[in-house]
């Protein structure tokens, strides 16, 4: 979607003032939108779930509406879930700690750079994962190391260090899990195929990279391919854990007894014992959980290079298989 300064567009900015940077950034986001010639109404969230309510209300009977959302990943997914299958484009502006979706799409983290990049880029329709509860996720859901990272990262560290806090805690959680042998039994069903094996982490991924692209989870995981990707990691020793980590850092996805990949439309994850689960950096209840893919459910504004990155993921999967 290309915008010139003489054009005026109907838009709303849904901002979460309680997010890590939301209160400080929403005046700057409004100013950037107005400089770009976008007529924008500001809507501030007041409680959990309010962003979804505001998005649905704004979209009712609207024509040519664009919704910008400024907040953490929880706020972004409230809006994306509320606008799923509506065709209303969403512009993600980073205002939280992880900003997983903004990073995955290559959206600049500074709102002054993000706004022109989104308005001068294009649109990308991505898949979403949907739980039986109706809650949706865009990046990944999982149990084990990643859920422990979310649960164990203190608020003060997130406020001071941002994404680095998650990186540090994830490294510590992984080392602790291996040393203490915190394995669990994972029982996973993917489109009717039942899999049982010990694991340290189970992830249902829609995007292939996490922690600001520091770690790539698997081969050719693309957000618009109509499937979800199961990743099960089962290192038993520190040496095996280091090998798995190196493979993820180096994007080396050859055969490895400690890594299992599957792709499917419906996935169920059970664990023994029951474990805390997370989705897009937000803690859920405990296992079991079941998810289905909603193909191309959310329409997002992306910088021009964001679409190219996703095409490259699909090409990589073709080469790997």
Secondary structure, DSSP 8 states (H G I E B T S, - for coil): ----TT---EEEEEE-TTSTTHHHHHHHHHHHHHHTT-EEEEEE--STTHHHHHHHHHHTT-SS-EEEEEE-HHHHHHHHHHTTTT--EEEEEE-SSS-HHHHHTT--SSHHHHHHHHHTSEEEEEEEEEETTS-EESSEEEEEHHHHHHHHS-HHHHHHHTHHHHHHHHHHHHHHHHHTT--EEEEEEETTEEEEEEESEEEEESSSEETTTTEE-STT--TTSS-EEEEEE---SHHHHHHHHHHHHHT--S--TTEEEEEESEEEEEEES--EEEETTEEEEES-EEEEEEEEEEEEEE-HHHHHHHHHHHHHHHHH-
